[in-house]
Amino acid sequence: MSFLDKLAILLITVGALNWGSIGLFGFDFVSWLLGGSDSILTKIVFTLVGIAGIWAISLLFRPMRDEVSDALDR
């Protein structure tokens, strides 16, 4: 799994937890943390989460690899 794959999964997790907090509690954690929904930082994070979601679609279509055998082949 590449660095970009891991970063995408991290950003998707942030987005999922944020949506969970919005759904359960009506609280937007990312907006609160970064200065409101109109903050440029909030918009950047939301954009990165969206791009990560698009990137993650490619993970569904990649063949699965055995990490142990890949390490042994090196």
C-alpha positions in Angstrom: 0.0 0.0 0.0 1.5 3.3 -1.1 1.8 6.5 1.0 -1.0 8.1 -1.1 -3.3 5.1 -0.3 -2.6 5.4 3.4 -3.1 9.2 3.3 -6.4 8.8 1.4 -7.6 6.3 4.0 -6.7 8.7 6.8 -8.5 11.6 5.2 -11.6 9.4 4.5 -11.6 8.3 8.2 -11.5 12.0 9.2 -14.4 12.7 6.9 -16.4 9.7 8.1 -15.9 10.6 11.8 -16.9 14.2 11.0 -20.1 13.1 9.2 -20.8 10.8 12.1 -20.6 13.6 14.6 -22.8 15.7 12.3 -25.4 13.0 12.1 -25.4 12.0 15.7 -24.8 15.3 17.4 -25.3 18.0 14.8 -21.7 19.1 15.4 -19.3 19.7 12.6 -15.9 19.0 14.3 -13.7 20.0 11.3 -15.4 23.4 11.0 -15.2 24.0 14.7 -11.6 23.0 14.8 -10.5 25.1 11.8 -12.5 28.3 12.3 -16.0 27.8 10.9 -17.5 26.5 7.7 -16.4 29.6 5.7 -12.7 29.3 6.7 -10.3 28.6 3.9 -8.7 25.8 6.0 -12.0 24.1 6.4 -12.6 24.2 2.7 -9.2 22.8 2.0 -9.7 19.9 4.4 -13.2 19.2 2.9 -11.7 19.3 -0.6 -8.8 17.0 0.4 -11.4 14.5 1.9 -13.3 14.6 -1.4 -10.2 14.0 -3.5 -9.3 11.1 -1.1 -12.7 9.6 -1.6 -12.2 9.7 -5.4 -8.7 8.2 -5.0 -10.1 5.4 -2.8 -12.4 4.3 -5.6 -9.2 3.0 -7.3 -8.5 0.8 -4.3 -11.6 -1.2 -5.0 -10.3 -2.2 -8.4 -6.7 -3.0 -7.6 -5.7 -6.7 -7.2 -5.0 -7.7 -3.6 -1.4 -8.4 -2.9 0.2 -10.5 -0.2 2.4 -8.0 1.7 4.5 -10.8 3.2 5.4 -12.4 -0.1 6.1 -9.0 -1.6 8.5 -8.3 1.2 10.2 -11.6 0.7 10.6 -11.0 -3.0 12.7 -7.9 -2.4 
